[in-house]
Amino acid sequence: MPEIEIFTDGACSGNPGAGGWGAILRCGAVEKELSGGEKETTNNRMELTAVIEALLALKKECCITLYTDSRYVMDGVTSWLPNWKKNGWRTTNKKSQVKNIDLWQKLDELLPRHQIKWVWVKGHNGHPENERVDTLARNQAKSFSGINTPDF
């Protein structure tokens, strides 16, 4: 089974606002960068979308180490997801529907295809790949905001 490293990040200009996501997939010395965005979204949706798009890019079952700076995504997958499913996609109080349910359900569909080890990294802390995916995400958010500001 191929061993893959995936690095993901999401960004939003305003929350909600124009957003972007970025991902790096690495297998040995080979890397692939992915990115995209939306005109009106939230940071959490972009964080989830980065992971989903990275997993969708894989053509076969892989052993993955997935790096994210999003506690929302990591805790959602590693802690909250089983109870959400058991509660009919409702939060712990069983009164509120899980936010971003469409993305959580898509991610839940993709997870069993792979063996995934989740690693949280502190964002904006000099981690080289996290900085790269942050740049990819921010550039996409800018392109969807209609504001073209240079990075100086």
Backbone bond lengths (Angstrom), bond angles and torsions (degrees), N, CA, C in turn:
res aa  C-N    CA-C-N  psi(-1)  N-CA   C-N-CA  omega(-1)  CA-C   N-CA-C  phi
1 M - - - 1.451 - - 1.530 108.68 -
2 P 1.332 118.23 128.98 1.469 120.89 -179.90 1.529 111.92 -61.17
3 E 1.332 115.65 141.12 1.461 121.21 175.55 1.524 108.15 -100.82
4 I 1.326 115.12 122.85 1.464 122.95 -173.89 1.526 109.08 -124.04
5 E 1.321 115.48 141.47 1.461 120.92 167.80 1.524 106.61 -106.89
6 I 1.327 115.67 135.78 1.463 121.22 176.93 1.525 107.83 -126.77
7 F 1.324 115.65 133.34 1.455 123.17 176.86 1.526 106.62 -120.44
8 T 1.328 117.68 130.25 1.463 120.37 -176.02 1.529 111.10 -133.48
9 D 1.344 113.94 154.62 1.459 119.95 173.11 1.516 109.46 -159.74
10 G 1.313 115.02 155.94 1.453 122.63 174.86 1.514 109.00 -129.05
11 A 1.327 115.83 156.89 1.466 120.89 179.08 1.516 108.84 -147.27
12 C 1.320 115.07 155.03 1.455 119.55 179.62 1.528 108.58 -146.26
13 S 1.322 115.65 136.98 1.455 121.92 175.86 1.523 106.48 -99.06
14 G 1.321 115.66 95.02 1.456 121.60 -165.43 1.517 106.22 89.29
15 N 1.297 118.31 158.56 1.463 119.91 -179.10 1.520 108.68 -146.05
16 P 1.334 118.97 84.76 1.468 126.55 16.54 1.518 112.71 -83.28
17 G 1.330 112.74 164.61 1.451 121.55 178.70 1.513 109.56 172.24
18 A 1.312 116.10 -164.00 1.464 120.52 177.37 1.520 108.28 -68.56
19 G 1.327 115.25 134.65 1.452 118.88 -176.24 1.504 113.13 -133.96
20 G 1.326 114.74 162.01 1.449 121.05 177.41 1.505 110.76 -144.78
21 W 1.306 114.95 161.56 1.460 121.70 176.65 1.523 108.92 -137.54
22 G 1.323 115.57 154.67 1.453 120.69 177.89 1.508 110.13 -142.97
23 A 1.327 115.68 150.92 1.455 121.34 177.27 1.520 109.85 -148.26
24 I 1.307 115.29 145.13 1.460 122.59 171.27 1.522 106.32 -119.89
25 L 1.327 116.05 128.92 1.460 122.58 173.78 1.522 106.60 -110.37
26 R 1.331 116.57 129.75 1.460 120.66 -177.61 1.529 109.71 -130.91
27 C 1.322 114.20 128.67 1.465 121.43 173.10 1.520 106.12 -128.57
28 G 1.328 116.15 104.03 1.465 119.88 -174.53 1.512 109.75 63.53
29 A 1.337 116.56 -124.50 1.464 121.48 -178.95 1.527 112.56 -91.77
30 V 1.326 117.23 -1.25 1.469 121.15 -177.08 1.526 109.51 -95.72
31 E 1.333 115.53 129.27 1.465 121.14 178.42 1.518 110.73 -125.03
32 K 1.331 113.78 150.62 1.463 120.75 173.51 1.526 106.80 -135.03
33 E 1.335 116.31 131.09 1.463 121.23 176.20 1.523 108.71 -102.61
34 L 1.327 115.82 138.56 1.462 122.73 176.19 1.520 107.68 -128.39
35 S 1.321 116.72 147.88 1.464 119.78 174.34 1.519 109.38 -161.46
36 G 1.307 114.59 160.46 1.452 121.36 178.37 1.517 108.71 -172.24
37 G 1.310 116.25 -173.37 1.453 118.64 -179.79 1.509 112.46 -172.84
38 E 1.312 114.69 -177.51 1.459 122.93 -179.72 1.520 108.76 -143.88
39 K 1.314 114.68 153.13 1.470 120.51 -178.48 1.529 112.03 -71.94
40 E 1.309 117.96 -37.32 1.479 121.99 -176.58 1.522 108.55 -135.73
41 T 1.321 116.30 107.64 1.462 120.63 -174.90 1.527 109.53 -157.24
42 T 1.315 116.37 -170.40 1.466 121.74 176.01 1.525 109.31 -126.26
43 N 1.317 115.96 163.18 1.454 120.86 178.49 1.530 110.76 -60.51
44 N 1.334 117.43 -44.08 1.464 119.50 -179.06 1.528 111.85 -62.29
45 R 1.314 117.56 -37.62 1.474 120.10 177.52 1.528 110.45 -64.63
46 M 1.321 117.07 -38.02 1.463 119.70 179.46 1.529 111.31 -70.91
47 E 1.327 117.28 -36.59 1.473 120.35 176.00 1.534 110.06 -61.49
48 L 1.325 116.56 -45.76 1.472 120.66 178.14 1.524 111.84 -64.75
49 T 1.332 116.13 -42.59 1.459 120.40 -178.46 1.529 111.08 -62.50
50 A 1.318 117.58 -37.86 1.470 120.68 178.62 1.522 110.56 -58.38
51 V 1.317 116.98 -45.32 1.471 120.88 179.67 1.521 110.33 -66.59
52 I 1.318 117.03 -46.12 1.473 121.18 -178.90 1.526 110.57 -59.74
53 E 1.318 117.66 -48.34 1.463 120.85 -178.06 1.527 111.49 -64.63
54 A 1.322 116.97 -37.22 1.468 119.82 177.20 1.523 110.42 -63.08
55 L 1.337 117.09 -44.75 1.466 120.46 -179.90 1.528 111.22 -67.65
56 L 1.322 117.17 -36.83 1.467 120.41 177.84 1.529 112.08 -64.60
57 A 1.325 117.34 -26.83 1.464 121.16 -178.57 1.531 112.57 -73.51
58 L 1.328 117.02 -15.95 1.468 120.25 -178.91 1.517 109.92 -82.32
59 K 1.309 116.18 131.91 1.465 121.31 -174.60 1.525 113.46 -91.35
60 K 1.349 116.93 -14.30 1.460 119.61 178.63 1.522 109.80 -147.46
61 E 1.311 114.87 170.63 1.458 121.60 -179.62 1.526 109.71 -59.35
62 C 1.336 115.93 134.62 1.463 121.10 -177.55 1.523 111.04 -135.21
63 C 1.309 114.07 158.62 1.458 122.33 169.63 1.528 105.34 -98.27
64 I 1.325 116.82 112.65 1.467 122.41 -168.31 1.522 111.26 -115.71
65 T 1.322 115.61 137.72 1.459 121.57 162.92 1.512 104.94 -107.93
66 L 1.324 116.63 114.88 1.455 122.34 -174.84 1.520 109.79 -108.92
67 Y 1.328 115.69 120.30 1.462 123.17 -178.97 1.527 109.47 -102.33
68 T 1.321 115.96 127.89 1.458 121.60 178.31 1.521 109.56 -141.59
69 D 1.335 115.81 149.89 1.464 119.31 173.00 1.534 110.40 -100.67
70 S 1.321 116.60 9.86 1.458 121.76 -178.02 1.529 111.30 -99.53
71 R 1.324 115.96 108.45 1.472 119.72 174.83 1.533 109.02 -65.27
72 Y 1.317 116.74 -32.85 1.469 121.54 179.01 1.529 110.23 -56.58
73 V 1.329 117.25 -49.85 1.461 120.67 -179.96 1.520 110.60 -68.79
74 M 1.316 116.88 -49.94 1.467 119.61 -175.72 1.525 112.14 -63.74
75 D 1.316 117.57 -47.85 1.468 120.12 179.25 1.524 110.68 -67.11
76 G 1.322 116.58 -36.35 1.464 119.60 177.33 1.512 111.30 -57.74
77 V 1.332 116.68 -47.47 1.468 120.69 -178.42 1.527 111.52 -72.43
78 T 1.321 116.68 -46.61 1.469 119.54 -171.41 1.526 114.23 -84.87
79 S 1.334 118.36 -17.81 1.471 120.05 -176.81 1.525 114.79 -125.97
80 W 1.316 117.46 -48.48 1.461 120.75 -167.76 1.522 114.55 -87.54
81 L 1.324 117.84 -31.79 1.462 122.74 -171.29 1.529 114.18 -53.68
82 P 1.332 120.02 -46.76 1.475 118.47 -179.13 1.530 113.44 -58.39
83 N 1.333 116.76 -41.60 1.472 119.84 179.63 1.515 111.85 -70.71
84 W 1.332 117.29 -37.72 1.464 119.51 177.13 1.520 110.13 -58.48
85 K 1.315 116.14 -45.34 1.465 120.22 -179.49 1.531 110.48 -64.83
86 K 1.321 116.27 -44.19 1.466 121.55 179.75 1.533 111.21 -61.90
87 N 1.340 116.14 -33.21 1.470 121.90 -178.78 1.532 112.65 -91.23
88 G 1.328 117.55 15.78 1.463 119.98 -179.81 1.516 112.97 68.93
89 W 1.342 116.69 38.39 1.458 124.00 -179.08 1.525 111.99 62.18
90 R 1.326 114.44 38.12 1.461 121.61 174.12 1.520 108.75 -115.57
91 T 1.320 115.85 154.49 1.462 120.99 -179.73 1.522 109.82 -70.50
92 T 1.313 116.22 178.93 1.460 121.92 -175.68 1.521 112.66 -53.51
93 N 1.328 117.76 -37.92 1.465 120.03 -179.47 1.532 112.47 -74.47
94 K 1.325 116.77 -6.66 1.470 124.99 177.68 1.531 113.30 63.43
95 K 1.338 117.05 9.78 1.455 120.82 179.67 1.517 111.74 -100.76
96 S 1.318 116.99 -34.63 1.461 121.87 -175.33 1.524 111.05 -103.15
97 Q 1.328 115.02 137.93 1.455 119.48 174.55 1.532 108.75 -72.07
98 V 1.319 116.37 144.64 1.456 121.72 177.91 1.534 108.62 -58.84
99 K 1.332 116.02 132.86 1.470 119.77 176.45 1.523 108.96 -68.83
100 N 1.303 116.17 146.23 1.472 123.12 179.87 1.525 111.89 61.55
101 I 1.322 115.85 35.03 1.461 121.70 -175.24 1.532 112.41 -55.03
102 D 1.332 117.03 -37.42 1.469 119.27 -179.37 1.524 111.58 -61.03
103 L 1.324 116.60 -40.85 1.461 120.21 179.95 1.523 111.56 -74.79
104 W 1.326 117.28 -39.57 1.469 119.70 177.53 1.527 110.93 -62.50
105 Q 1.314 117.25 -39.40 1.462 119.81 179.47 1.525 110.79 -67.81
106 K 1.335 117.43 -38.50 1.463 120.33 176.97 1.528 110.49 -65.13
107 L 1.315 116.71 -43.99 1.460 120.44 178.25 1.527 110.71 -62.65
108 D 1.316 116.62 -42.54 1.472 121.32 178.29 1.537 111.33 -59.31
109 E 1.313 116.14 -34.69 1.468 121.63 177.98 1.536 111.33 -68.56
110 L 1.334 117.11 -34.13 1.463 121.71 -176.38 1.524 113.87 -84.52
111 L 1.312 117.83 -28.74 1.469 121.39 -173.69 1.530 114.60 -57.02
112 P 1.331 119.72 -43.53 1.470 118.75 -176.10 1.534 114.54 -66.27
113 R 1.307 117.79 -13.52 1.470 121.01 -179.30 1.522 112.61 -72.72
114 H 1.316 117.69 -15.05 1.462 121.59 -172.10 1.524 110.80 -137.03
115 Q 1.324 114.66 162.66 1.455 121.22 168.32 1.527 105.74 -98.69
116 I 1.334 116.60 117.65 1.460 119.91 -172.91 1.521 110.53 -122.48
117 K 1.320 115.01 127.67 1.464 122.53 170.44 1.521 106.10 -104.32
118 W 1.318 116.89 122.79 1.463 122.39 -177.42 1.522 110.01 -93.91
119 V 1.325 116.20 132.35 1.463 121.93 179.05 1.518 108.42 -129.15
120 W 1.326 116.35 122.56 1.456 120.70 176.27 1.519 108.86 -89.25
121 V 1.337 115.51 134.32 1.459 121.17 173.96 1.528 107.84 -122.38
122 K 1.310 115.75 145.47 1.457 119.61 177.95 1.524 108.67 -72.89
123 G 1.321 115.97 125.23 1.458 121.30 -179.59 1.523 112.02 -70.48
124 H 1.322 116.19 153.35 1.465 123.41 175.75 1.526 111.18 54.91
125 N 1.340 114.69 40.72 1.454 119.54 -176.21 1.527 111.77 -127.95
126 G 1.326 116.66 20.90 1.450 120.05 175.15 1.521 116.15 87.19
127 H 1.334 118.19 3.59 1.468 120.30 176.01 1.531 106.75 -67.85
128 P 1.342 119.49 117.13 1.473 121.38 -170.49 1.532 114.62 -54.56
129 E 1.316 118.07 -48.62 1.462 119.58 -178.17 1.520 111.85 -71.67
130 N 1.328 117.01 -34.66 1.458 119.10 177.10 1.524 110.50 -65.54
131 E 1.313 117.15 -37.40 1.464 120.53 176.39 1.530 110.35 -64.80
132 R 1.334 116.80 -39.86 1.471 120.51 179.57 1.524 111.69 -64.54
133 V 1.340 117.40 -45.91 1.470 118.34 -179.01 1.522 110.66 -70.40
134 D 1.325 117.42 -30.07 1.455 120.53 174.92 1.533 109.65 -63.29
135 T 1.318 116.84 -42.52 1.472 120.63 177.77 1.518 110.92 -63.43
136 L 1.330 117.49 -44.44 1.463 120.74 176.94 1.533 110.44 -56.92
137 A 1.337 116.26 -47.06 1.464 121.03 -178.02 1.529 111.70 -65.05
138 R 1.334 116.83 -45.58 1.465 120.36 -179.51 1.528 111.52 -64.02
139 N 1.332 116.61 -39.60 1.470 119.34 178.16 1.523 111.19 -63.40
140 Q 1.315 117.33 -39.39 1.466 119.94 177.02 1.529 110.61 -66.12
141 A 1.329 117.09 -42.65 1.470 120.02 178.48 1.527 110.35 -58.81
142 K 1.333 116.39 -41.76 1.470 120.30 177.92 1.521 110.79 -61.88
143 S 1.327 116.42 -42.38 1.469 119.10 -176.84 1.524 111.55 -66.64
144 F 1.330 117.17 -27.67 1.467 120.26 178.66 1.525 112.44 -88.98
145 S 1.331 117.49 -12.68 1.464 119.92 -178.90 1.519 112.15 -84.29
146 G 1.336 116.49 -15.95 1.455 119.52 -177.31 1.511 112.65 80.08
147 I 1.325 115.62 2.87 1.465 120.47 179.05 1.526 106.63 -107.93
148 N 1.315 116.24 123.40 1.449 120.26 -178.97 1.520 107.87 -108.71
149 T 1.324 116.00 92.99 1.463 119.92 -179.81 1.518 108.81 -112.80
150 P 1.327 116.66 131.16 1.474 119.44 179.96 1.514 111.06 -73.12
151 D 1.336 116.04 152.15 1.461 121.43 173.46 1.518 108.32 -88.55
152 F 1.313 118.21 112.36 1.469 122.23 176.77 1.506 108.47 -110.34
